[in-house]
Amino acid sequence: MIDLEQESKDILKAYTEMLGAAKHAKDDSVTKQRMRKAFDVAVEAHKTDRRKSGEPYIFHPIAVARICAEEIGLGATSIICALLHDTVEDTEVTLEDIVNDFGKKEALIIEGLTKISGVVDNNKSIQAENFKKILLTLSEDVRVILIKLADRLHNMRTIGSMRRDKQLKIASETLFLYAPLAHRLGLHSIKSELEDLSLQCQEPEGFAEVQKNLKKTEEVRSRFIRKFSSPIKKVLDDKGMEFEIKGRSKSIHSIWKKMQKQNVSFEEVYDLFAIRIIIDSKEEVDEKSDCWQAYSVVTDFYQPNIDRLRDWISAPKANGYESLHTTVMSPTGKWVEVQIRTRRMDDIAEKGFAAHWKYKEGGAESQFDVWISQVRELLESNDDNALDLIDDFKLNLFTDEIYVFTPNGDMKNLPTGATALDFAFAVHTQVGVNCLGVKVNDKLVPLSHQLNSGDQVEVLTSKNQKPKEDWLSFVKTHRAKTKIKSSLKEEKRIIAKVGKVHLDKELKKLKISLENISLKELQSYYKVLSELDLYYQIAMRTVDLSKLKGLEVREGVLQPKRTIIPKRVQNLFVPNKSSDSKKNKSQKPVLVIGDNMEKIDYKLASCCNPIPGNEVYGFITVTEGIKVHKTSCPNTVQLMSNYAYRIIKASWIDENDGAFLTGLKIIGIDDVGIVNSITQIISNELSVGMRSISFDSHDGMFEGRVMVLVQDTSHLTNLIANLNKVKGVKKIERTDS
Ligand code: MN
């Protein structure tokens, strides 16, 4: 027989204890009455409900309210909503009742909670959709999420009485959704407990083993901690500081994860723990200097690893985390992480934002708004499916953040590994799209430059700049990727239109009708993958439409003309002689190829074995690159008549023919048309012989290497001066090879 009288006494007792844990919630009589009313409504609504364990259902909402108050530090509104959180979904109580009895705000939160508890499935994509839903409710009222986490935590704590299949489902959902959420919201102890409880459910034996081993090794650990901290303790005591030093071993879940991932035994990971110094600062203004003082004491005794110093006091994490971390060498030669923080910081680290609110009225909310708006932005890019989103979001969850600054000191949070270009997109889409260069701490860097916390970043923009394909290969943030992709596509479509007009015109001139041949044939002739690519490349001149002249439609197929014999290969430009030529005494003539007289790779044809001085031409073979034949080669007629479009100019040039050869290295910002301006100056304006040229464009910076034949040094000086005038050119160096 159930003793109903005893039960109501127990229920009331649970409620009173909950109130005891909620002392920080406003203590005025109106608030008290409202909480009591919520309790009464919930008791009445759930009066016939029992949990799987057999106990009255009302114990659950009371426990959730208590977690909200005690472990998250939430106030009266949240307590009221927690007490009522299952009424609308499971009982006769309606949202209208809530509006009438408590108010609009409470009704909105409870509605949010009701929405979240919709279908959750083990199907990953459905979970992802759900995750999206949960995140969306964040933007309404973050308390919905916090109460939901408290609800989930209590369900996990009491999961034992559920059916095994249900247990597993809830545990995996907890690991997948709720633990990361708790982490992102800075609720560290809730996150750890959720993970441990899920593991205990999923891998009961593994969990028990780690737990047992932790207990067994506890004494060794605490001895180490005592020994390690005793000199520090003494000095801090002498300084009159109030503090506590404790060792914190990793959670069972993270030890287990590590054992699985690295396939190692417990013995190899159990000693991974941090030593935490918690200081009770007298005033909040003393906190920073107190922490650094403690740091100084620690490093007086133990050698720190400078690379591992993390200062989250000067720049707190987005979730409010503040702490000073250092890793020092212990006397036994082991690295030990030491975390230094004040009581307030520790509270925030464990309880997250709610604790923040406790310390600073409303202070944390502005940072929270920033985070919420980031989440919202992620959700708004609809072309991604929910799974991409969740991967991306999880990436953002688990990687740490860096903090960088705009020139006027505004701080931006970015994921670790974010590049200069990510920053530009974080400032504004248009700034990203038009990003020409980036200065980090006043120095020009490539757009792919990885930023570090504390960097001051300035973006240089130009209206002419447009996103480049290779940007995608290095940006880290979802935001930058999406914006670059959509901009590239748009750009390509616009350019392709020009290419289409161009192609139509050329074909008309040649009286080739697209009805006779298919566009597909042209695509395979030019080796491009799509219609869009073909038009685009025509517009970009990366396919050569003049080659169309060498084609005809024969037997319904587009193929090279048979009859045309091209003009004889012309003599190539040879630069003027000059008396000032002390350089490059080598007598060996070199072969240059093509209209631009480039030194490119070639092979000498074995049928005619050309030697320097012979009149030659290049033939583009299918598999062996360019082969150079004598014009008088027996194969010439056949090659030229059948494959005119594969013939390329070639000529020998005497390296030492009067002028002297020198190399120039040109560095600057990659701007539209800059290569063109440079080559024009070199070859047209000053009639300098350009022998080879290569430009390496690399995330916004370019490096050009040009070999030029100049008549004398004043000719060279003149050339450099003119090149320096090109917009975007930053530096020109002379190289001799
Ligand atoms: Mn519930």
Boltz pocket constraint, residues with backbone or C-beta under 6 A from the ligand:
constraints:
  - pocket:
      binder: B
      contacts: [[A, 60], [A, 85], [A, 86], [A, 151]]
      max_distance: 6.0
